Amino acid sequence: MKKVFFKTFGCRTNQFDTQVMISRLGSYRVAQNEEEADVIVVNSCTVTNGADSGVRGYINQARRINENARVILTGCGAHTKGESLFESGKVDGVFGHSEKEKIRRFIDSDERFYEIGDLEHTDTTVVEQFVGKSRAFIKIQEGCDFRCSYCIIPYVRGNARSLDEELILEQVGRLAANGFGEFILTGTNVGSYGKDRGGTLAGLLKRMSCIRGVRRIRIGSLEPIQITSEFKELLGEPWMSRHLHIALQHTSDRMLDLMNRRNSFGSDLELFEEISARGYALGTDFIVGHPGEGEEEWREAIKRVELLPLTHIHAFTYSRRDGTPSAVMKPAVPGNIAKERHKELTSLVKSKNHAFRSSLKTPLEVLVESSKEGRYIGLDQYYNRIEIECDRDITGEWVVLEKFEALEGGNRGSI
């Protein structure tokens, strides 16, 4: 029986898509490495030109590691680079997002193929297990209606469309019955869930929370304009993770305008202060060095970040993505300047995170995920990493820590 190795690049949505494909393998086995695989499936990311380069580099590497394996490309990169990689013979097959549930047919065939599919498909597969995971990712929607200047994703995943609510709840129920207690909702634009089906994200959360075994729900990322009064009513619920990731992308209004964003700093600050006052840790995305970001815009941005009650940040320097409006904007920010700005920003938020952790008086509720060098590692309700000393194996367990120490790199406690 054939063995299939999956190499997954990019976001949590891709991780979920890989689980969908694994669940559709039937009697085929999942290989643990490239060497033992008959087929290597590359679930690609194309968010930047650099991501494309990383995928191409891996494909070349996989060919060297196992010259007898068939290499198949899927994911977002299939829509941007799949045709050229297929025509050049770098890969033996290409299939798009809408075709992933047909993976067994592709593995069965020894013929070369190119089946890109469409950008209107929604999954119907119910995933019951996550290989090697203690938390479960639940994809609730696909695609995005936003058209941010720097982003290619709407063009490779399509417009926003929601998965069937009953299917999502069935999936959560089965995973909860299999021992999963923490669920992370993911998608291309999670906060748009329900708009095409007459529902809301808050409504879905309420129904999920009633399923036996659901202990904690995290939300991958939200846009500021998607946090409604109905959603805010859920902030006090015990099953809500006390961490929200709200994508701002910048704090200069001029830069937000260049990025074609739908948020502004004044309303962002008001929203963050309101949610922070409810005891929440708050994270965001931030693009450093986008074209047009002069010293004046940067200094304004940093001063505004200082005002925000931020605890986490996913900061990255702008990377050009061909086919987007930002790719032709001027002036470009030199790489060395972008690097220094990135360092300044992450250092600032790191100090904010340490101050937040040091101020906590409430017990930490931790799902222990792994162990390293005699310590157990997990994430608390505020999405902070903690190391725990314990004389028994607590991997996969929920533990409550009354006492802990807030160190520079994370928290530490013992049982």
C-alpha positions in Angstrom: 0.0 0.0 0.0 1.3 3.4 -0.9 2.7 5.8 1.7 2.0 9.5 1.4 4.0 12.3 3.0 2.5 15.7 3.5 4.5 18.9 3.6 2.4 21.8 4.8 3.4 25.4 4.4 1.7 28.5 5.7 -1.4 29.1 7.8 -3.7 27.2 10.1 -6.2 26.9 7.2 -3.6 24.9 5.3 -3.0 22.7 8.3 -6.7 22.0 8.4 -6.7 21.3 4.7 -3.9 18.7 5.2 -6.1 17.0 7.8 -8.9 16.9 5.3 -6.7 15.1 2.8 -5.4 12.7 5.5 -8.9 11.8 6.4 -9.6 11.0 2.7 -6.6 8.6 2.3 -8.6 5.5 3.0 -6.3 2.5 3.5 -3.2 4.5 2.4 -0.7 5.2 5.1 0.8 8.5 6.1 4.6 8.5 5.8 6.7 10.0 8.5 9.3 11.4 6.2 10.1 11.9 2.5 12.5 8.9 2.3 9.7 6.3 2.9 7.1 8.0 0.8 5.7 6.8 -2.5 3.9 10.2 -3.0 4.9 13.6 -1.5 2.0 16.1 -1.4 3.1 19.7 -1.0 0.4 21.9 0.5 1.8 25.3 -0.5 1.6 28.9 0.5 1.9 31.8 -1.9 1.3 34.8 0.4 4.6 36.4 -0.7 7.2 35.9 -3.4 9.4 34.5 -0.7 6.8 31.9 0.1 6.8 30.8 -3.5 10.6 30.5 -3.4 10.4 28.4 -0.3 7.9 26.0 -1.9 10.1 25.7 -5.1 13.2 25.0 -2.9 11.4 22.3 -1.0 10.2 20.6 -4.2 13.8 20.5 -5.5 15.0 19.1 -2.1 12.3 16.5 -2.1 13.3 15.3 -5.5 16.9 14.9 -4.3 15.8 13.1 -1.1 13.5 10.6 -2.9 13.9 10.5 -6.7 11.3 7.7 -7.0 8.5 9.5 -5.2 5.8 11.3 -7.2 5.6 15.0 -6.1 2.1 16.6 -6.2 1.4 20.3 -5.6 -1.7 21.7 -4.0 -2.6 24.7 -1.8 -2.6 28.4 -2.7 0.6 28.1 -4.7 -1.2 25.8 -7.1 -3.2 28.7 -8.3 -0.2 31.0 -8.9 2.8 28.8 -9.7 1.2 25.4 -10.4 1.0 25.7 -14.1 4.7 26.7 -14.6 5.9 24.0 -12.1 3.8 21.4 -13.9 4.9 22.4 -17.4 8.6 22.4 -16.4 8.3 18.9 -15.0 9.1 20.0 -11.4 5.9 18.3 -10.2 3.9 15.3 -11.4 0.5 16.7 -10.6 -1.3 19.8 -9.5 -4.7 20.1 -7.9 -6.5 23.2 -6.4 -8.4 23.7 -3.1 -11.7 22.5 -4.5 -10.2 19.1 -5.5 -8.5 18.1 -2.2 -11.3 15.8 -1.1 -10.5 13.8 -4.3 -6.9 13.1 -3.2 -7.3 9.3 -3.3 -8.1 9.4 -7.0 -4.9 11.5 -7.6 -2.8 9.0 -5.6 -4.3 6.1 -7.4 -3.3 7.4 -10.8 0.2 7.1 -12.2 -0.6 9.7 -14.9 0.4 13.3 -14.8 -2.5 15.7 -14.1 -3.4 19.3 -13.7 -6.8 19.9 -12.1 -7.0 23.4 -10.6 -10.7 23.3 -10.0 -12.6 26.4 -8.9 -12.7 29.0 -6.2 -16.3 28.4 -5.1 -16.0 25.1 -3.3 -16.7 24.5 0.4 -15.5 21.4 2.3 -17.9 18.6 3.2 -15.4 16.4 5.0 -15.8 15.8 8.7 -12.4 15.5 10.4 -12.4 13.3 13.4 -8.7 13.4 14.4 -5.7 15.6 14.2 -2.5 13.7 13.9 0.0 14.7 16.6 -2.1 17.5 18.0 -3.7 18.2 21.4 -5.8 21.1 20.0 -8.2 20.9 17.1 -8.4 23.4 14.2 -11.9 23.9 12.8 -12.1 25.6 9.5 -15.4 27.5 9.4 -15.1 29.5 6.2 -13.1 29.9 3.1 -12.1 33.0 1.0 -12.2 36.7 1.7 -14.2 39.7 0.4 -11.5 42.2 1.5 -9.1 43.5 -1.1 -6.1 44.7 0.9 -3.4 46.2 -1.3 -0.7 43.8 -0.2 -2.7 40.5 -0.3 -3.0 37.9 -3.0 -5.1 35.4 -0.9 -8.6 36.5 -2.2 -7.4 35.7 -5.7 -6.3 32.2 -4.8 -9.0 31.2 -2.3 -11.9 33.2 -3.7 -14.6 35.3 -2.1 -15.8 34.7 1.4 -18.1 31.7 1.9 -19.1 29.8 5.0 -19.1 26.1 5.7 -22.4 24.5 6.7 -23.1 25.2 10.4 -24.4 21.7 11.1 -21.3 20.1 9.5 -19.1 22.3 11.7 -21.0 21.3 14.8 -20.9 17.6 13.8 -17.1 17.9 13.4 -16.7 19.6 16.8 -18.9 16.9 18.4 -16.9 14.0 17.0 -13.5 15.6 18.0 -14.8 16.4 21.5 -15.9 12.7 21.8 -12.3 11.7 20.7 -10.9 13.7 23.6 -10.2 17.2 22.2 -11.2 20.0 24.5 -9.7 23.1 22.9 -10.9 24.3 19.4 -9.3 26.9 17.2 -11.6 28.4 14.6 -9.8 29.1 11.4 -10.4 30.3 7.9 -9.3 32.9 5.4 -11.4 35.6 7.1 -13.0 34.0 10.1 -15.0 37.0 11.2 -17.0 36.9 7.9 -18.6 33.6 8.9 -22.3 33.4 8.4 -22.8 36.5 6.2 -23.7 34.4 3.2 -25.9 32.0 5.2 -27.9 34.4 7.4 -25.9 33.5 10.5 -23.1 35.0 12.6 -19.9 34.0 14.2 -21.3 34.7 17.6 -24.3 32.4 16.9 -21.9 29.6 15.9 -19.9 30.1 19.1 -23.0 29.8 21.3 -23.9 26.5 19.7 -20.4 25.1 19.8 -20.2 25.9 23.6 -23.2 23.6 24.2 -21.4 20.6 22.9 -20.3 18.2 25.6 -16.5 18.2 26.0 -15.8 21.7 24.6 -13.7 23.4 27.2 -12.1 26.3 25.4 -12.6 28.0 22.0 -10.0 30.2 20.4 -10.6 32.3 17.3 -7.8 32.5 14.8 -8.1 36.2 13.7 -10.7 38.9 13.5 -11.0 42.2 11.7 -11.9 45.2 14.0 -15.1 45.9 12.1 -16.3 42.2 12.6 -16.4 42.5 16.4 -20.1 43.2 16.9 -22.2 43.9 20.0 -23.5 40.3 19.8 -19.9 39.0 19.8 -19.0 41.3 22.8 -21.8 39.7 24.8 -19.8 36.5 24.8 -16.6 37.9 26.2 -17.5 36.9 29.8 -18.3 33.3 28.9 -16.0 30.7 30.6 -15.3 28.8 27.4 -13.9 31.8 25.6 -10.2 32.0 25.4 -9.0 35.1 27.1 -7.0 36.1 24.1 -8.2 37.7 20.8 -6.1 38.3 17.7 -7.5 41.4 16.0 -5.7 42.2 12.7 -4.8 45.9 12.5 -1.8 45.7 10.1 -0.7 49.2 11.0 -1.5 52.1 13.3 -0.8 55.0 10.9 -4.0 56.1 9.2 -2.1 57.1 6.0 -0.6 53.6 5.8 -4.0 52.0 6.5 -5.3 54.0 3.6 -2.5 52.8 1.3 -3.1 49.3 2.3 -6.8 49.6 1.5 -7.8 48.6 5.0 -11.2 49.0 6.6 -10.0 50.1 10.1 -8.7 53.4 11.5 -6.6 53.9 14.6 -9.1 56.0 16.6 -11.8 53.2 16.5 -9.1 50.5 16.9 -7.8 52.1 20.2 -11.3 52.4 21.6 -12.1 48.7 20.7 -8.8 47.4 22.2 -9.3 49.4 25.4 -12.8 48.1 25.8 -11.8 44.4 25.4 -8.7 44.7 27.5 -10.8 46.1 30.3 -12.6 42.7 30.2 -9.4 40.9 31.1 -8.3 39.9 27.7 -4.8 39.6 26.2 -4.8 41.1 22.7 -2.7 40.3 19.7 -2.4 41.8 16.2 -0.8 41.5 12.8 1.5 44.4 11.8 3.3 44.9 8.4 6.5 46.8 8.7 8.1 48.5 5.8 5.2 48.6 3.4 5.9 50.9 0.4 5.2 54.5 1.5 6.1 54.0 5.1 8.4 57.0 5.7 10.0 58.0 9.0 7.1 60.3 9.9 4.6 57.4 9.5 6.8 55.1 11.4 7.3 57.4 14.4 3.6 58.0 14.5 2.9 54.2 14.3 5.2 53.4 17.2 3.7 56.1 19.4 0.3 54.7 18.7 1.4 51.1 19.5 2.6 52.4 22.9 -1.0 53.5 23.5 -2.5 50.1 22.6 -3.0 47.4 25.3 -1.2 44.9 23.1 0.2 41.7 24.5 1.1 39.7 21.4 2.2 40.7 17.9 2.7 38.9 14.6 5.0 41.4 13.0 6.6 40.8 9.6 8.5 43.0 7.2 6.7 43.7 4.0 7.5 41.2 1.2 6.5 41.9 -2.3 3.8 39.8 -3.8 3.5 40.0 -7.6 0.0 40.7 -8.8 -1.0 43.0 -5.9 -1.4 46.8 -5.9 1.3 47.1 -3.3 3.9 45.5 -5.6 4.1 48.6 -7.8 3.8 51.2 -5.0 6.7 53.6 -4.4 8.8 54.5 -2.6 10.1 51.1 -1.3 11.5 50.9 2.2 15.1 49.7 2.3 15.5 46.3 3.9 17.9 47.4 6.7 15.5 50.1 7.8 12.5 47.7 7.7 14.6 45.2 9.8 15.4 47.9 12.5 11.7 48.9 12.6 10.7 45.3 13.0 13.1 44.9 15.9 11.8 48.1 17.6 8.2 47.0 17.3 8.7 43.5 18.5 10.8 44.6 21.5 8.1 47.1 22.5 5.3 44.5 22.4 7.6 41.9 24.2 7.9 44.3 27.1 4.1 44.8 27.1 3.6 41.1 27.2 5.9 40.7 30.2 4.1 43.5 32.0 0.8 41.8 31.3 1.9 38.4 32.6 3.5 40.0 35.7 0.2 41.7 36.5 -2.0 38.5 36.4 -3.6 37.5 39.6 -5.9 34.8 38.2 -5.0 31.1 38.0 -3.7 29.9 34.7 -5.7 27.2 32.9 -3.2 25.3 30.7 -3.6 22.6 28.1 -0.2 20.7 28.2 0.9 19.9 24.7 4.5 18.6 24.9 7.5 18.0 27.0 11.1 19.2 26.7 14.1 18.5 28.9 12.0 17.4 31.8 9.5 20.2 31.6 6.0 20.2 30.3 4.9 22.9 27.9 1.5 24.4 27.1 -0.5 27.5 26.5 -2.7 29.2 29.0 -6.0 31.0 28.4 -4.1 34.2 27.5 -2.2 32.4 24.8 1.1 32.6 26.7 3.6 29.7 26.8 4.3 28.2 30.1 6.8 25.5 31.3 5.6 23.3 34.1 7.7 21.1 36.4 5.9 17.9 37.4 7.0 14.4 38.5 4.5 12.6 36.3 3.6 12.8 32.6 0.9 15.4 32.2 1.0 15.7 28.4 -2.4 16.2 27.0 -3.9 17.1 30.3 -5.6 20.3 31.5 -3.9 21.7 34.7 -4.7 24.8 36.8 -1.7 26.7 38.2 -2.4 29.0 41.2 1.3 30.1 41.4 3.7 30.8 38.6 6.6 33.1 37.7 6.5 35.5 34.8 10.0 35.3 33.2 11.2 37.2 30.2 10.7 34.4 27.8 7.4 33.0 29.2 5.8 31.7 32.4 7.1 28.9 34.6 5.3 27.0 37.3 5.2 23.6 39.0 2.7 21.0 40.3 
